[in-house]
Amino acid sequence: MFVEDGKSTVRAVDRALDILLCFTHRTDWAMTEIAEHVGLHKSTVHRMLATLEEKGFIERDRSTDRYHLGLRMWELSANLSGSDDQATIWLPEMVRLRDQLGETVSIYVRDGSERIRIQAVQSNQAVRRVAPIGVRLPLYAGASSKVLIAFSEESVRNSILESLEWPDSFDKEQYSRNLTEVTELGYATSFEEREAGAAALSAPIFDRSGNLSAALSVSGPSSRMTLKTMRGYAPVIQESAKRMGTMSK
C-alpha cells in the first residue's frame, strides 16, 4: 500500500509540473486547454489547478476563468543566486549593448533540438521586438539558432542536424552551407526567417575554456535591422560577447 501511495504521489507531482510547464508556451490558459495540452481528464486538471492556486503558484482570473502564473513563481525566481545564475551576471553588459544599439538584446542556450531565451533586455523604442524570457524556439531558423549549432563541437553539430525535425519546404543542405559561413564570419544574421517583419544578429559567447556557453542576440523590426545595418553592428555585438565570455564560469 505504501509503495502504491508513493507511486501515486510521484505521478501527481509529475502531472502538476506538466501543468506548470504549459506556461512556458504562453501566459494564460483555460482549464480545458490545459487538459487537452497535457492529455489529462478535465476533472484531474481541475483538482491540480485548485491545489496550485491554493499554494500561490497559479492564479485564476475570475472574469475570464483563465489561469496564469501566481506570485509564488516570482518569489522563487527572486531567490536565484546571482553568483550561480549566469544570465544575471551577463545582464549589465546586455543593458549596455541595448543602450548602444537601441534594440532588444537576448541570450539563448540550446536544449536538445530547441533554443531557450534565458535572459532579455527590451528595447526602449516605441516599435520594438518583444522577447519574453523562457520561450522555446526551433533550431532550424533564426540567427541565434545558427550560432548555437555552428559553434558547437563537430559531433554535437552533426547530431543536431540529424535530429532536427525539418519543415518539408526547408533546404537542409543550404542551411548547412550557411553554418559554414557563420563560423567564418564569427556571427549570424536572420532576416524574416521565422517571423515576418523581424530580423536578428547573433554572436557566440565562449567560456574561459573556449567552449560555447550561449548565443548573444540583438533583434528588432526588419525595417531598422536591415542586412547592411546588422553587418555594421556585428563588431559591436562580437565585442560584447567577448566581454561576457570573460564573466563565464
MDAnalysis code that builds the backbone (N, CA, C; Angstrom):
import MDAnalysis as mda
import numpy as np

u = mda.Universe.empty(747, n_residues=249, atom_resindex=np.repeat(np.arange(249), 3), trajectory=True)
u.add_TopologyAttr("name", ["N", "CA", "C"] * 249)
u.add_TopologyAttr("resid", np.arange(1, 250))
u.add_TopologyAttr("resname", ["MET", "PHE", "VAL", "GLU", "ASP", "GLY", "LYS", "SER", "THR", "VAL", "ARG", "ALA", "VAL", "ASP", "ARG", "ALA", "LEU", "ASP", "ILE", "LEU", "LEU", "CYS", "PHE", "THR", "HIS", "ARG", "THR", "ASP", "TRP", "ALA", "MET", "THR", "GLU", "ILE", "ALA", "GLU", "HIS", "VAL", "GLY", "LEU", "HIS", "LYS", "SER", "THR", "VAL", "HIS", "ARG", "MET", "LEU", "ALA", "THR", "LEU", "GLU", "GLU", "LYS", "GLY", "PHE", "ILE", "GLU", "ARG", "ASP", "ARG", "SER", "THR", "ASP", "ARG", "TYR", "HIS", "LEU", "GLY", "LEU", "ARG", "MET", "TRP", "GLU", "LEU", "SER", "ALA", "ASN", "LEU", "SER", "GLY", "SER", "ASP", "ASP", "GLN", "ALA", "THR", "ILE", "TRP", "LEU", "PRO", "GLU", "MET", "VAL", "ARG", "LEU", "ARG", "ASP", "GLN", "LEU", "GLY", "GLU", "THR", "VAL", "SER", "ILE", "TYR", "VAL", "ARG", "ASP", "GLY", "SER", "GLU", "ARG", "ILE", "ARG", "ILE", "GLN", "ALA", "VAL", "GLN", "SER", "ASN", "GLN", "ALA", "VAL", "ARG", "ARG", "VAL", "ALA", "PRO", "ILE", "GLY", "VAL", "ARG", "LEU", "PRO", "LEU", "TYR", "ALA", "GLY", "ALA", "SER", "SER", "LYS", "VAL", "LEU", "ILE", "ALA", "PHE", "SER", "GLU", "GLU", "SER", "VAL", "ARG", "ASN", "SER", "ILE", "LEU", "GLU", "SER", "LEU", "GLU", "TRP", "PRO", "ASP", "SER", "PHE", "ASP", "LYS", "GLU", "GLN", "TYR", "SER", "ARG", "ASN", "LEU", "THR", "GLU", "VAL", "THR", "GLU", "LEU", "GLY", "TYR", "ALA", "THR", "SER", "PHE", "GLU", "GLU", "ARG", "GLU", "ALA", "GLY", "ALA", "ALA", "ALA", "LEU", "SER", "ALA", "PRO", "ILE", "PHE", "ASP", "ARG", "SER", "GLY", "ASN", "LEU", "SER", "ALA", "ALA", "LEU", "SER", "VAL", "SER", "GLY", "PRO", "SER", "SER", "ARG", "MET", "THR", "LEU", "LYS", "THR", "MET", "ARG", "GLY", "TYR", "ALA", "PRO", "VAL", "ILE", "GLN", "GLU", "SER", "ALA", "LYS", "ARG", "MET", "GLY", "THR", "MET", "SER", "LYS"])
u.atoms.positions = np.array([
    [0.842, -1.206, 0.000],
    [0.000, 0.000, 0.000],
    [0.872, 1.249, 0.000],
    [1.972, 1.193, 0.802],
    [2.886, 2.336, 0.883],
    [3.545, 2.600, -0.448],
    [3.947, 1.515, -1.141],
    [4.598, 1.658, -2.446],
    [3.639, 2.285, -3.442],
    [2.395, 1.791, -3.433],
    [1.414, 2.331, -4.365],
    [1.164, 3.814, -4.107],
    [1.071, 4.195, -2.825],
    [0.876, 5.592, -2.485],
    [2.051, 6.434, -2.961],
    [3.263, 5.867, -2.817],
    [4.457, 6.567, -3.274],
    [4.414, 6.810, -4.759],
    [4.017, 5.807, -5.517],
    [3.910, 5.954, -6.971],
    [2.873, 6.998, -7.321],
    [1.737, 6.969, -6.586],
    [0.679, 7.922, -6.848],
    [1.149, 9.338, -6.588],
    [1.928, 9.517, -5.519],
    [2.434, 10.844, -5.186],
    [3.363, 11.358, -6.263],
    [4.273, 10.506, -6.732],
    [5.184, 10.901, -7.792],
    [4.409, 11.249, -9.056],
    [3.412, 10.484, -9.385],
    [2.589, 10.743, -10.561],
    [1.874, 12.085, -10.433],
    [1.401, 12.388, -9.241],
    [0.710, 13.665, -9.022],
    [1.668, 14.839, -9.208],
    [2.891, 14.684, -8.709],
    [3.889, 15.742, -8.882],
    [4.217, 15.924, -10.357],
    [4.354, 14.817, -11.057],
    [4.664, 14.860, -12.483],
    [3.565, 15.600, -13.254],
    [2.324, 15.312, -12.915],
    [1.196, 15.964, -13.590],
    [1.157, 17.465, -13.265],
    [1.423, 17.806, -12.003],
    [1.420, 19.212, -11.603],
    [2.506, 19.988, -12.342],
    [3.676, 19.363, -12.495],
    [4.778, 20.025, -13.210],
    [4.432, 20.186, -14.690],
    [3.775, 19.192, -15.277],
    [3.345, 19.308, -16.677],
    [2.407, 20.498, -16.854],
    [1.531, 20.695, -15.877],
    [0.602, 21.835, -15.942],
    [1.363, 23.149, -15.852],
    [2.317, 23.233, -14.931],
    [3.107, 24.455, -14.796],
    [3.919, 24.742, -16.061],
    [4.413, 23.675, -16.695],
    [5.217, 23.853, -17.901],
    [4.401, 24.358, -19.084],
    [3.089, 24.259, -19.003],
    [2.243, 24.851, -20.055],
    [2.545, 26.340, -20.208],
    [2.901, 26.973, -19.090],
    [3.076, 28.418, -19.093],
    [4.426, 28.846, -19.660],
    [5.223, 27.888, -20.137],
    [6.414, 28.241, -20.913],
    [6.039, 28.527, -22.362],
    [4.827, 28.142, -22.760],
    [4.378, 28.340, -24.129],
    [3.585, 29.639, -24.299],
    [2.751, 29.955, -23.318],
    [2.036, 31.230, -23.334],
    [1.609, 31.593, -21.924],
    [1.119, 32.819, -21.748],
    [0.933, 33.344, -20.398],
    [-0.361, 32.931, -19.720],
    [-1.412, 32.624, -20.469],
    [-2.671, 32.271, -19.809],
    [-3.367, 31.135, -20.557],
    [-4.091, 30.327, -19.784],
    [-4.756, 29.146, -20.333],
    [-6.134, 28.979, -19.706],
    [-7.048, 28.432, -20.470],
    [-8.309, 27.952, -19.916],
    [-8.090, 26.530, -19.409],
    [-8.897, 26.109, -18.450],
    [-8.722, 24.780, -17.878],
    [-8.849, 23.681, -18.933],
    [-9.808, 23.826, -19.844],
    [-9.992, 22.817, -20.894],
    [-8.793, 22.780, -21.847],
    [-8.173, 23.927, -22.085],
    [-6.991, 23.983, -22.948],
    [-5.824, 23.242, -22.294],
    [-5.665, 23.429, -20.990],
    [-4.597, 22.741, -20.269],
    [-4.822, 21.234, -20.313],
    [-6.055, 20.822, -20.076],
    [-6.371, 19.390, -20.088],
    [-6.026, 18.768, -21.432],
    [-6.372, 19.464, -22.502],
    [-6.070, 18.953, -23.842],
    [-4.566, 18.928, -24.092],
    [-3.850, 19.963, -23.617],
    [-2.411, 20.070, -23.874],
    [-1.628, 18.975, -23.146],
    [-1.987, 18.688, -21.896],
    [-1.227, 17.703, -21.113],
    [-1.811, 16.304, -21.210],
    [-2.983, 16.164, -21.858],
    [-3.563, 14.849, -22.056],
    [-4.165, 14.235, -20.808],
    [-4.746, 15.087, -19.946],
    [-5.379, 14.604, -18.725],
    [-6.871, 14.928, -18.740],
    [-7.631, 14.174, -17.934],
    [-9.072, 14.436, -17.836],
    [-9.290, 15.786, -17.164],
    [-10.350, 16.466, -17.554],
    [-10.621, 17.811, -17.028],
    [-10.791, 17.809, -15.512],
    [-11.383, 16.760, -14.965],
    [-11.576, 16.716, -13.508],
    [-10.239, 16.645, -12.781],
    [-9.285, 15.895, -13.365],
    [-7.944, 15.800, -12.771],
    [-7.242, 17.146, -12.817],
    [-7.301, 17.799, -13.967],
    [-6.670, 19.111, -14.116],
    [-7.308, 20.119, -13.181],
    [-8.623, 20.042, -13.013],
    [-9.328, 20.966, -12.120],
    [-8.810, 20.831, -10.692],
    [-8.608, 19.593, -10.240],
    [-8.093, 19.367, -8.881],
    [-6.665, 19.885, -8.755],
    [-5.853, 19.611, -9.776],
    [-4.458, 20.077, -9.748],
    [-4.385, 21.595, -9.707],
    [-5.187, 22.239, -10.539],
    [-5.192, 23.704, -10.594],
    [-5.647, 24.297, -9.261],
    [-6.625, 23.653, -8.627],
    [-7.111, 24.144, -7.336],
    [-5.996, 24.110, -6.288],
    [-5.206, 23.030, -6.297],
    [-4.099, 22.914, -5.352],
    [-3.009, 23.935, -5.652],
    [-2.648, 24.066, -6.932],
    [-1.627, 25.023, -7.323],
    [-2.068, 26.456, -7.019],
    [-3.354, 26.715, -7.184],
    [-3.883, 28.051, -6.882],
    [-3.832, 28.306, -5.368],
    [-4.173, 27.302, -4.594],
    [-4.150, 27.447, -3.139],
    [-2.744, 27.754, -2.631],
    [-1.727, 27.152, -3.286],
    [-0.336, 27.366, -2.885],
    [0.274, 28.625, -3.495],
    [-0.462, 29.298, -4.375],
    [0.024, 30.546, -4.940],
    [0.825, 30.426, -6.215],
    [0.950, 29.200, -6.757],
    [1.717, 29.011, -7.991],
    [0.905, 29.396, -9.231],
    [-0.408, 29.313, -9.103],
    [-1.324, 29.631, -10.202],
    [-2.366, 30.621, -9.696],
    [-2.787, 31.536, -10.555],
    [-3.892, 32.435, -10.224],
    [-4.961, 32.320, -11.304],
    [-6.209, 32.465, -10.890],
    [-7.310, 32.389, -11.847],
    [-7.995, 33.742, -11.961],
    [-8.150, 34.192, -13.201],
    [-8.880, 35.426, -13.471],
    [-10.370, 35.099, -13.430],
    [-11.054, 35.576, -12.416],
    [-12.466, 35.221, -12.237],
    [-13.339, 35.767, -13.363],
    [-12.917, 36.851, -14.020],
    [-13.747, 37.434, -15.083],
    [-13.679, 36.640, -16.381],
    [-12.553, 35.984, -16.614],
    [-12.380, 35.226, -17.860],
    [-12.281, 33.725, -17.627],
    [-12.107, 33.328, -16.337],
    [-11.918, 31.920, -15.969],
    [-10.682, 31.329, -16.652],
    [-9.642, 32.148, -16.787],
    [-8.371, 31.689, -17.353],
    [-7.293, 31.773, -16.272],
    [-6.286, 30.932, -16.431],
    [-5.243, 30.804, -15.413],
    [-3.923, 31.410, -15.894],
    [-3.179, 31.971, -14.953],
    [-1.828, 32.453, -15.241],
    [-0.951, 32.183, -14.017],
    [0.366, 32.351, -14.173],
    [1.281, 32.076, -13.072],
    [1.044, 33.036, -11.911],
    [1.191, 32.509, -10.693],
    [0.967, 33.302, -9.496],
    [2.243, 33.916, -8.938],
    [2.081, 34.696, -7.890],
    [3.207, 35.419, -7.309],
    [4.251, 34.488, -6.699],
    [3.838, 33.284, -6.310],
    [4.795, 32.347, -5.725],
    [5.924, 32.025, -6.697],
    [5.618, 31.989, -8.000],
    [6.653, 31.719, -9.005],
    [7.680, 32.839, -9.017],
    [7.213, 34.076, -8.893],
    [8.139, 35.209, -8.885],
    [8.972, 35.217, -7.618],
    [8.401, 34.774, -6.502],
    [9.168, 34.678, -5.263],
    [10.309, 33.680, -5.404],
    [10.026, 32.563, -6.070],
    [11.072, 31.562, -6.288],
    [12.181, 32.109, -7.180],
    [11.790, 32.769, -8.269],
    [12.795, 33.286, -9.205],
    [13.627, 34.392, -8.564],
    [13.038, 35.132, -7.644],
    [13.768, 36.216, -6.989],
    [14.880, 35.687, -6.095],
    [14.795, 34.400, -5.710],
    [15.799, 33.819, -4.825],
    [16.883, 33.048, -5.567],
    [16.925, 33.195, -6.897],
    [18.049, 32.623, -7.628],
    [19.333, 33.293, -7.179],
    [20.366, 32.515, -6.986],
    [21.646, 33.076, -6.555],
    [22.326, 33.788, -7.706],
    [22.628, 35.076, -7.527],
    [23.277, 35.846, -8.591],
    [24.619, 35.277, -8.984],
    [25.350, 34.677, -8.018],
    [26.670, 34.133, -8.331],
    [26.567, 32.876, -9.176],
    [25.425, 32.183, -9.085],
    [25.260, 30.940, -9.830],
    [24.454, 31.127, -11.108],
    [23.773, 32.233, -11.241],
    [22.925, 32.454, -12.393],
    [23.676, 33.264, -13.436],
    [24.170, 32.581, -14.460],
    [24.981, 33.243, -15.472],
    [24.221, 34.345, -16.187],
    [22.943, 34.133, -16.403],
    [22.143, 35.136, -17.099],
    [22.091, 36.442, -16.319],
    [22.095, 36.346, -14.987],
    [22.091, 37.546, -14.154],
    [23.440, 38.251, -14.229],
    [24.508, 37.480, -14.262],
    [25.853, 38.057, -14.352],
    [26.016, 38.837, -15.649],
    [25.396, 38.340, -16.729],
    [25.532, 38.981, -18.035],
    [24.633, 40.196, -18.215],
    [23.677, 40.375, -17.336],
    [22.656, 41.402, -17.523],
    [23.202, 42.823, -17.708],
    [24.153, 43.291, -16.896],
    [24.663, 44.662, -17.096],
    [25.249, 44.893, -18.488],
    [25.956, 43.907, -19.024],
    [26.523, 44.052, -20.364],
    [25.421, 44.069, -21.413],
    [24.357, 43.313, -21.179],
    [23.223, 43.317, -22.097],
    [22.537, 44.685, -22.115],
    [22.400, 45.289, -20.947],
    [21.798, 46.627, -20.859],
    [22.673, 47.632, -21.596],
    [23.987, 47.526, -21.410],
    [24.903, 48.434, -22.108],
    [24.775, 48.278, -23.617],
    [24.667, 47.038, -24.105],
    [24.531, 46.791, -25.536],
    [23.186, 47.315, -26.044],
    [22.127, 47.119, -25.268],
    [20.818, 47.644, -25.647],
    [20.864, 49.167, -25.789],
    [21.499, 49.820, -24.831],
    [21.575, 51.283, -24.857],
    [22.425, 51.780, -26.026],
    [23.425, 50.989, -26.410],
    [24.306, 51.385, -27.514],
    [23.627, 51.227, -28.870],
    [22.911, 50.105, -29.065],
    [22.305, 49.823, -30.369],
    [20.816, 50.175, -30.431],
    [20.175, 50.284, -29.292],
    [18.773, 50.678, -29.270],
    [17.788, 49.577, -29.572],
    [18.261, 48.324, -29.642],
    [17.373, 47.203, -29.972],
    [17.330, 46.194, -28.828],
    [16.395, 45.261, -28.914],
    [16.231, 44.231, -27.892],
    [17.403, 43.257, -27.901],
    [17.895, 42.931, -26.713],
    [19.045, 42.030, -26.567],
    [18.595, 40.770, -25.819],
    [18.985, 39.603, -26.333],
    [18.580, 38.335, -25.726],
    [19.761, 37.383, -25.608],
    [19.615, 36.438, -24.692],
    [20.569, 35.334, -24.541],
    [19.821, 34.027, -24.762],
    [20.392, 33.164, -25.605],
    [19.794, 31.860, -25.882],
    [20.774, 30.742, -25.554],
    [20.245, 29.641, -25.059],
    [21.023, 28.413, -24.892],
    [20.268, 27.290, -25.587],
    [20.992, 26.234, -25.916],
    [20.367, 25.098, -26.594],
    [19.911, 24.063, -25.586],
    [18.731, 23.514, -25.825],
    [18.212, 22.395, -25.052],
    [17.689, 21.374, -26.047],
    [18.498, 20.363, -26.358],
    [18.110, 19.376, -27.357],
    [17.984, 20.013, -28.724],
    [16.817, 19.879, -29.336],
    [16.587, 20.431, -30.669],
    [15.862, 21.771, -30.617],
    [15.928, 22.440, -29.459],
    [15.302, 23.749, -29.305],
    [16.284, 24.734, -28.691],
    [15.965, 26.002, -28.804],
    [16.731, 27.037, -28.099],
    [15.793, 27.729, -27.125],
    [16.354, 28.156, -25.999],
    [15.565, 28.795, -24.957],
    [16.125, 30.184, -24.682],
    [15.253, 31.157, -24.617],
    [15.681, 32.511, -24.254],
    [15.736, 32.587, -22.735],
    [16.949, 32.719, -22.173],
    [17.112, 32.697, -20.725],
    [17.241, 34.086, -20.116],
    [17.465, 35.095, -20.958],
    [17.552, 36.467, -20.466],
    [17.249, 37.417, -21.606],
    [16.677, 38.565, -21.299],
    [16.358, 39.536, -22.339],
    [16.288, 40.933, -21.744],
    [16.694, 41.913, -22.545],
    [16.568, 43.334, -22.200],
    [15.821, 43.981, -23.358],
    [14.646, 44.496, -23.075],
    [13.795, 45.010, -24.142],
    [14.257, 46.377, -24.632],
    [14.076, 46.618, -25.911],
    [14.356, 47.928, -26.495],
    [13.440, 48.978, -25.882],
    [13.929, 50.204, -25.811],
    [13.122, 51.308, -25.298],
    [12.336, 52.022, -26.402],
    [12.519, 51.590, -27.640],
    [11.851, 52.257, -28.752],
    [10.373, 51.875, -28.803],
    [9.566, 52.781, -29.360],
    [8.121, 52.545, -29.422],
    [7.801, 51.301, -30.237],
    [8.432, 51.165, -31.398],
    [8.287, 49.967, -32.228],
    [9.487, 49.089, -31.939],
    [9.254, 47.935, -31.326],
    [10.360, 47.108, -30.871],
    [10.007, 45.635, -30.937],
    [11.010, 44.825, -30.796],
    [10.836, 43.378, -30.735],
    [10.704, 42.982, -29.273],
    [9.569, 42.396, -28.896],
    [9.361, 41.951, -27.523],
    [9.852, 40.515, -27.396],
    [10.697, 40.263, -26.393],
    [11.324, 38.947, -26.247],
    [11.045, 38.387, -24.855],
    [9.968, 37.608, -24.670],
    [9.670, 37.021, -23.361],
    [10.723, 35.992, -22.956],
    [11.123, 36.020, -21.697],
    [12.093, 35.053, -21.185],
    [11.422, 33.698, -21.004],
    [12.164, 32.634, -21.301],
    [11.652, 31.281, -21.130],
    [11.042, 30.672, -22.369],
    [10.929, 31.448, -23.430],
    [10.326, 30.950, -24.666],
    [11.245, 29.933, -25.337],
    [10.649, 28.857, -25.835],
    [11.385, 27.838, -26.592],
    [11.110, 28.033, -28.081],
    [12.164, 27.955, -28.878],
    [12.040, 28.155, -30.316],
    [12.796, 27.059, -31.053],
    [12.411, 26.770, -32.308],
    [13.103, 25.721, -33.066],
    [14.517, 26.138, -33.466],
    [15.363, 25.146, -33.679],
    [16.758, 25.418, -34.033],
    [16.983, 25.584, -35.532],
    [15.977, 25.317, -36.355],
    [16.213, 25.366, -37.791],
    [16.082, 26.777, -38.373],
    [15.731, 27.771, -37.548],
    [15.590, 29.137, -38.053],
    [16.051, 30.131, -37.000],
    [16.556, 31.281, -37.461],
    [16.966, 32.330, -36.539],
    [18.472, 32.431, -36.406],
    [18.948, 33.648, -36.172],
    [20.382, 33.895, -36.068],
    [21.012, 33.146, -34.899],
    [20.367, 33.184, -33.741],
    [20.943, 32.508, -32.578],
    [20.962, 30.993, -32.751],
    [19.986, 30.445, -33.492],
    [19.993, 29.007, -33.770],
    [21.241, 28.622, -34.558],
    [21.561, 29.433, -35.568],
    [22.752, 29.157, -36.378],
    [24.011, 29.181, -35.524],
    [24.082, 30.162, -34.613],
    [25.253, 30.271, -33.741],
    [25.365, 29.064, -32.822],
    [24.251, 28.656, -32.225],
    [24.271, 27.534, -31.282],
    [24.654, 26.222, -31.954],
    [24.352, 26.100, -33.239],
    [24.744, 24.888, -33.966],
    [26.155, 25.025, -34.538],
    [26.421, 26.140, -35.212],
    [27.689, 26.321, -35.931],
    [28.905, 26.234, -35.022],
    [28.800, 26.756, -33.796],
    [29.962, 26.816, -32.914],
    [29.994, 25.695, -31.880],
    [29.104, 24.710, -32.042],
    [29.179, 23.512, -31.212],
    [30.283, 22.603, -31.734],
    [30.691, 21.649, -30.923],
    [31.666, 20.661, -31.378],
    [31.093, 19.900, -32.573],
    [31.973, 19.438, -33.453],
    [31.516, 18.828, -34.703],
    [30.562, 17.667, -34.469],
    [30.866, 16.814, -33.490],
    [29.996, 15.665, -33.225],
    [28.620, 16.117, -32.753],
    [28.604, 17.173, -31.936],
    [27.337, 17.712, -31.445],
    [26.564, 18.343, -32.589],
    [27.281, 19.098, -33.429],
    [26.634, 19.765, -34.570],
    [26.001, 18.738, -35.504],
    [26.724, 17.689, -35.812],
    [26.187, 16.651, -36.709],
    [24.972, 15.961, -36.102],
    [25.038, 15.734, -34.805],
    [23.926, 15.087, -34.113],
    [22.681, 15.963, -34.147],
    [22.863, 17.272, -33.969],
    [21.731, 18.204, -34.002],
    [21.098, 18.218, -35.384],
    [21.940, 18.321, -36.407],
    [21.428, 18.409, -37.772],
    [20.671, 17.144, -38.167],
    [21.083, 16.013, -37.637],
    [20.407, 14.762, -37.945],
    [19.096, 14.607, -37.176],
    [19.019, 15.231, -36.001],
    [17.848, 15.033, -35.146],
    [16.750, 16.070, -35.348],
    [17.083, 17.201, -35.992],
    [16.089, 18.254, -36.164],
    [14.912, 17.784, -37.024],
    [13.730, 18.245, -36.660],
    [12.543, 17.974, -37.468],
    [12.395, 19.124, -38.459],
    [12.877, 18.902, -39.667],
    [12.910, 19.964, -40.664],
    [11.553, 20.138, -41.335],
    [11.118, 21.379, -41.550],
    [9.894, 21.600, -42.337],
    [10.067, 21.031, -43.741],
    [8.980, 20.608, -44.353],
    [9.048, 19.980, -45.669],
    [9.692, 20.886, -46.722],
    [9.467, 22.183, -46.591],
    [9.986, 23.121, -47.597],
    [11.399, 23.602, -47.309],
    [12.013, 23.076, -46.235],
    [13.316, 23.589, -45.804],
    [14.452, 22.932, -46.571],
    [15.441, 23.733, -46.950],
    [16.618, 23.245, -47.667],
    [17.728, 22.972, -46.652],
    [17.852, 21.726, -46.250],
    [18.822, 21.345, -45.227],
    [20.260, 21.562, -45.701],
    [20.525, 21.287, -46.959],
    [21.877, 21.447, -47.484],
    [22.293, 22.919, -47.493],
    [21.363, 23.802, -47.863],
    [21.663, 25.232, -47.855],
    [21.907, 25.718, -46.426],
    [21.158, 25.183, -45.504],
    [21.332, 25.563, -44.110],
    [22.722, 25.170, -43.621],
    [23.168, 23.990, -44.004],
    [24.498, 23.540, -43.623],
    [25.578, 24.452, -44.202],
    [25.374, 24.904, -45.446],
    [26.322, 25.844, -46.047],
    [26.313, 27.175, -45.304],
    [25.143, 27.592, -44.863],
    [25.043, 28.828, -44.086],
    [25.837, 28.729, -42.783],
    [25.833, 27.544, -42.178],
    [26.567, 27.360, -40.928],
    [28.067, 27.518, -41.144],
    [28.554, 27.060, -42.279],
    [29.975, 27.228, -42.603],
    [30.320, 28.709, -42.705],
    [29.445, 29.465, -43.328],
    [29.661, 30.911, -43.453],
    [29.635, 31.585, -42.091],
    [28.770, 31.114, -41.207],
    [28.669, 31.682, -39.869],
    [29.978, 31.498, -39.104],
    [30.561, 30.309, -39.200],
    [31.814, 30.071, -38.492],
    [32.942, 30.926, -39.061],
    [32.901, 31.195, -40.342],
    [33.933, 32.036, -40.960],
    [33.781, 33.494, -40.552],
    [32.536, 33.982, -40.483],
    [32.286, 35.374, -40.137],
    [32.396, 35.624, -38.630],
    [32.026, 34.624, -37.851],
    [32.024, 34.802, -36.406],
    [30.706, 35.335, -35.868],
    [29.703, 35.409, -36.710],
    [28.376, 35.859, -36.291],
    [27.356, 35.362, -37.307],
    [26.072, 35.484, -36.949],
    [24.992, 35.050, -37.837],
    [23.916, 36.121, -37.911],
    [23.223, 36.169, -39.042],
    [22.098, 37.079, -39.216],
    [20.872, 36.283, -39.655],
    [19.712, 36.847, -39.389],
    [18.464, 36.279, -39.914],
    [17.557, 37.444, -40.271],
    [16.892, 37.321, -41.390],
    [16.024, 38.392, -41.872],
    [14.673, 37.791, -42.237],
    [13.713, 37.964, -41.344],
    [12.362, 37.446, -41.532],
    [12.358, 35.937, -41.808],
    [13.234, 35.206, -41.151],
    [13.288, 33.748, -41.329],
    [12.167, 33.041, -40.575],
    [11.960, 33.445, -39.334],
    [10.959, 32.781, -38.507],
    [9.703, 33.616, -38.338],
    [9.858, 34.923, -38.425],
    [8.740, 35.822, -38.159],
    [8.786, 37.004, -39.117],
    [7.703, 37.263, -39.812],
    [7.644, 38.386, -40.744],
    [7.864, 39.699, -40.009],
    [8.681, 40.565, -40.597],
    [8.923, 41.875, -40.016],
    [9.970, 41.907, -38.936],
    [10.655, 40.776, -38.685],
    [11.665, 40.714, -37.626],
    [13.020, 40.280, -38.192],
    [14.072, 40.822, -37.612],
    [15.439, 40.468, -38.020],
    [16.300, 40.368, -36.781],
    [17.406, 39.634, -36.890],
    [18.272, 39.455, -35.723],
    [19.712, 39.218, -36.135],
    [20.594, 39.557, -35.218],
    [22.036, 39.362, -35.351],
    [22.507, 38.643, -34.098],
    [23.380, 37.644, -34.245],
    [23.795, 36.854, -33.086],
    [25.277, 36.515, -33.148],
    [25.901, 36.451, -31.972],
    [27.317, 36.087, -31.857],
    [27.482, 35.090, -30.721],
    [28.489, 34.226, -30.799],
    [28.686, 33.214, -29.754],
    [29.370, 33.784, -28.519],
    [28.984, 33.267, -27.369],
    [29.671, 33.549, -26.118],
    [30.433, 32.291, -25.729],
    [31.751, 32.402, -25.644],
    [32.588, 31.271, -25.249],
    [33.056, 31.456, -23.810],
    [33.110, 30.355, -23.055],
    [33.619, 30.460, -21.689],
    [35.142, 30.527, -21.709],
    [35.745, 30.576, -20.563],
    [37.191, 30.765, -20.468],
    [37.979, 29.581, -21.013],
    [37.289, 28.439, -21.153],
    [37.946, 27.250, -21.724],
    [37.744, 27.159, -23.227],
    [37.047, 28.129, -23.807],
    [36.810, 28.125, -25.240],
    [35.601, 27.338, -25.674],
    [34.771, 26.912, -24.717],
    [33.560, 26.162, -25.052],
    [32.379, 27.116, -25.226],
    [31.468, 26.763, -26.118],
    [30.296, 27.594, -26.364],
    [29.377, 27.596, -25.143],
    [29.067, 28.791, -24.633],
    [28.179, 28.926, -23.481],
    [26.760, 29.272, -23.906],
    [26.645, 30.208, -24.854],
    [25.324, 30.710, -25.235],
    [25.454, 31.541, -26.501],
    [24.328, 32.020, -26.981],
    [24.297, 32.924, -28.129],
    [23.731, 34.264, -27.682],
    [24.465, 35.330, -27.983],
    [24.017, 36.692, -27.707],
    [23.336, 37.220, -28.958],
    [22.139, 37.761, -28.807],
    [21.364, 38.171, -29.972],
    [20.811, 39.581, -29.808],
    [20.824, 40.325, -30.905],
    [20.177, 41.639, -30.974],
    [19.093, 41.533, -32.036],
    [17.862, 41.900, -31.687],
    [16.758, 41.752, -32.640],
    [15.885, 42.997, -32.651],
    [15.199, 43.172, -33.774],
    [14.316, 44.324, -33.921],
    [13.528, 44.241, -35.207],
    [12.762, 45.271, -35.520],
    [11.990, 45.284, -36.764],
    [12.928, 45.261, -37.968],
    [12.555, 44.512, -38.997],
    [13.403, 44.413, -40.188],
    [13.518, 45.743, -40.918],
    [12.612, 46.670, -40.638],
    [12.703, 47.996, -41.250],
    [13.916, 48.767, -40.731],
    [14.316, 48.474, -39.481],
    [15.514, 49.103, -38.915],
    [16.718, 48.180, -39.007],
    [16.479, 46.901, -38.741],
    [17.573, 45.927, -38.740],
    [17.764, 45.363, -40.142],
    [18.210, 46.204, -41.061],
    [18.496, 45.732, -42.417],
    [19.793, 44.928, -42.391],
    [20.058, 44.171, -43.457],
    [21.290, 43.381, -43.507],
    [22.514, 44.281, -43.426],
    [22.449, 45.444, -44.073],
    [23.566, 46.389, -44.022],
    [23.789, 46.891, -42.598],
    [22.697, 47.206, -41.917],
    [22.796, 47.679, -40.530],
    [23.379, 46.601, -39.632],
    [22.933, 45.369, -39.810],
    [23.423, 44.275, -38.966],
    [24.905, 44.012, -39.187],
    [25.354, 44.127, -40.421],
    [26.791, 43.952, -40.669],
    [27.589, 45.026, -39.938],
    [27.036, 46.237, -39.858],
    [27.703, 47.300, -39.120],
    [27.698, 47.061, -37.617],
    [26.644, 46.403, -37.128],
    [26.536, 46.090, -35.704],
    [27.415, 44.904, -35.294],
    [27.806, 44.075, -36.251],
    [28.500, 42.816, -35.949],
    [29.705, 42.990, -35.030],
    [30.644, 43.923, -35.318],
    [31.801, 44.073, -34.420],
    [31.403, 44.463, -32.998],
    [30.304, 45.209, -32.871],
    [29.847, 45.656, -31.553],
    [29.334, 44.483, -30.732],
    [28.493, 43.651, -31.344],
    [27.938, 42.519, -30.607],
    [29.015, 41.465, -30.332],
    [29.967, 41.310, -31.245],
    [31.061, 40.367, -31.015],
    [31.922, 40.805, -29.836],
    [32.158, 42.101, -29.711],
    [32.945, 42.610, -28.594],
    [32.207, 42.401, -27.277],
    [30.897, 42.620, -27.289],
    [30.097, 42.365, -26.088],
    [30.147, 40.892, -25.709],
    [30.039, 40.023, -26.709],
    [30.090, 38.578, -26.450],
    [31.428, 38.181, -25.835],
    [32.506, 38.801, -26.281],
    [33.834, 38.510, -25.704],
    [33.896, 38.937, -24.248],
    [33.369, 40.132, -23.962],
    [33.372, 40.592, -22.575],
    [32.547, 39.674, -21.693],
    [31.415, 39.209, -22.212],
    [30.570, 38.305, -21.438],
    [31.255, 36.970, -21.218],
    [32.060, 36.574, -22.207],
    [32.798, 35.323, -22.064],
    [33.782, 35.353, -20.901],
    [34.362, 36.517, -20.640],
    [35.301, 36.631, -19.509],
    [34.584, 36.532, -18.174],
    [33.257, 36.707, -18.204],
    [32.465, 36.595, -16.971],
    [31.963, 35.160, -16.767],
    [32.132, 34.316, -17.803],
    [31.600, 32.943, -17.732],
    [32.357, 32.128, -16.693],
    [31.634, 31.205, -16.100],
    [32.247, 30.334, -15.097],
    [33.111, 29.272, -15.747],
])
